[in-house]
Amino acid sequence: MHVRHTLGLIAMALALGLMSPAGVLARNIIDTAQTAGMFSSWVNAVREAGMEQTLKGQPYTVFAPSDEAFAKLPSARREALRNKDTLVQVVKLHMVAGKVRLKDAKEGTQIRTEGGKTLTVHRKDRRLLLSDAEVLEPDVEVDNGYINVLDTVLFP
């Protein structure tokens, strides 16, 4: 399923009242990502990294790569994700403790991830970028934080 098509489905869910106007689902990050149907690779990576319970409870902001982002990874990077230490590091690069709204972030804002990497917010030609990744849908609010849809899998 294409990311733009899925975002259209989210808009339709808003219109039908399946989601609140603020995009809030009465669910945590993992349940919401799983239900969306476009993050199965990311959810599987989170589970394999042992981070599922963390993202079901504590407040977090996540930068969730779509399944399309995982599909376009070069084979060497896909292979690297089979190593548990690398997988944990990559998953943590997509997590920030607390609630961070990207829509409110100014150009050049720096965000430190749980993986220790600093990501920088850029605004270019009406696009919102997080370092080199495009944020396709920012600040989807869930009970315990925000999900931001990325077009790229971040690597250390």
C-alpha positions as MATLAB code, in Angstrom:
seq = 'MHVRHTLGLIAMALALGLMSPAGVLARNIIDTAQTAGMFSSWVNAVREAGMEQTLKGQPYTVFAPSDEAFAKLPSARREALRNKDTLVQVVKLHMVAGKVRLKDAKEGTQIRTEGGKTLTVHRKDRRLLLSDAEVLEPDVEVDNGYINVLDTVLFP';
ca = [
       0.000    0.000    0.000;
       1.416    3.408   -0.887;
       2.078    5.859    1.938;
       0.036    8.639    0.320;
      -2.900    6.227   -0.080;
      -2.652    5.209    3.563;
      -2.585    8.832    4.660;
      -5.789    9.255    2.669;
      -7.283    6.361    4.635;
      -6.334    8.118    7.863;
      -8.091   11.261    6.622;
     -11.150    9.155    5.804;
     -11.063    7.627    9.299;
     -11.077   11.150   10.717;
     -14.090   12.049    8.601;
     -15.953    8.921    9.691;
     -15.260    9.584   13.348;
     -13.070    6.511   13.773;
     -10.399    8.887   14.998;
     -10.826   12.154   16.843;
     -10.139   15.436   14.981;
      -6.747   15.700   16.692;
      -5.823   12.298   15.276;
      -6.011   10.689   18.700;
      -6.692    7.010   18.878;
      -7.483    5.543   22.251;
      -4.421    3.350   21.784;
      -0.718    3.291   22.426;
       2.034    3.723   19.837;
       2.410    0.020   19.007;
      -1.316   -0.780   18.749;
      -1.913    2.284   16.577;
       1.036    1.527   14.285;
      -0.092   -2.073   13.917;
      -3.676   -1.067   13.120;
      -2.552    1.482   10.525;
      -1.289   -1.377    8.352;
       1.710    0.481    6.944;
       4.241   -0.136    9.706;
       4.453   -3.928    9.960;
       8.232   -3.940    9.343;
       8.803   -1.265   11.983;
       6.525   -2.962   14.534;
       8.331   -6.267   13.924;
      11.696   -4.540   14.420;
      10.477   -2.986   17.694;
       9.294   -6.393   18.922;
      12.524   -8.163   17.929;
      14.513   -5.415   19.656;
      12.530   -5.996   22.855;
      11.124   -2.452   22.940;
       7.412   -3.212   22.491;
       6.379   -2.832   26.141;
       8.319    0.423   26.430;
       6.351    1.914   23.535;
       3.056    0.649   24.918;
       3.372    2.524   28.182;
       5.757    5.414   28.696;
       5.347    8.660   26.735;
       7.428    8.571   23.565;
       7.684   10.269   20.230;
       8.555    7.858   17.466;
       9.729    8.364   13.908;
       8.203    5.285   12.306;
       9.475    4.325    8.865;
       6.768    3.027    6.575;
       6.920   -0.444    5.072;
       7.914    1.285    1.816;
      10.937    2.780    3.609;
      12.033   -0.690    4.735;
      11.428   -2.107    1.246;
      13.834    0.376   -0.350;
      16.706   -0.470    2.043;
      19.776   -1.821    0.273;
      20.337   -5.520    0.919;
      23.416   -4.827    3.090;
      21.323   -2.711    5.461;
      18.536   -5.306    5.584;
      21.162   -7.903    6.402;
      22.615   -5.659    9.131;
      19.207   -5.575   10.826;
      19.496   -9.322   11.475;
      22.123   -8.509   14.108;
      20.252   -7.875   17.391;
      22.637   -5.144   18.607;
      22.318   -3.254   15.321;
      18.546   -3.721   15.336;
      18.235   -2.317   18.871;
      20.409    0.648   17.930;
      18.343    1.366   14.801;
      15.035    1.111   16.687;
      16.324    3.504   19.354;
      17.286    6.006   16.646;
      13.552    6.239   15.921;
      12.553    6.953   19.556;
      12.567   10.060   21.740;
      11.443    9.983   25.373;
       8.476   12.288   25.963;
       6.157   14.089   23.608;
       7.823   16.169   20.886;
       5.630   17.922   18.315;
       7.447   18.327   15.008;
       4.828   20.748   13.669;
       5.945   23.197   16.373;
       9.673   22.680   15.813;
      11.593   25.507   14.199;
      14.179   25.119   11.442;
      17.391   23.775   12.944;
      15.765   22.323   16.072;
      17.839   19.391   17.283;
      16.255   16.282   18.766;
      18.311   13.714   20.669;
      17.108   10.134   20.163;
      17.271    7.221   22.580;
      19.961    5.839   20.281;
      22.201    8.818   21.056;
      21.948   10.425   17.622;
      20.913   14.040   17.204;
      18.386   14.636   14.420;
      17.852   18.111   12.974;
      14.526   19.540   11.807;
      14.557   21.168    8.370;
      11.811   22.820    6.379;
      12.345   22.831    2.639;
       9.856   23.514   -0.171;
       6.855   22.891    2.128;
       8.384   19.600    3.238;
       9.298   18.710    6.791;
      12.595   16.840    7.078;
      14.221   15.150   10.027;
      17.884   15.149    9.089;
      17.724   13.384    5.678;
      14.348   11.694    6.153;
      11.104   13.262    4.963;
       8.326   13.340    7.533;
       5.310   12.260    5.504;
       2.819   12.731    8.344;
       3.889   14.544   11.525;
       2.454   14.348   15.022;
      -0.153   11.597   14.826;
      -1.231   11.724   18.458;
      -1.831    8.562   20.461;
      -2.438    8.005   24.158;
       1.241    7.802   25.043;
       2.888   10.117   22.529;
       3.250   10.894   18.838;
       3.934    8.881   15.719;
       5.710   10.625   12.843;
       5.702    8.765    9.531;
       9.109    8.672    7.816;
      10.023    7.781    4.249;
      13.436    6.486    5.332;
      14.882    4.077    7.887;
      17.462    5.912    9.987;
      20.831    4.209   10.494;
      23.745    5.126   12.771;
];
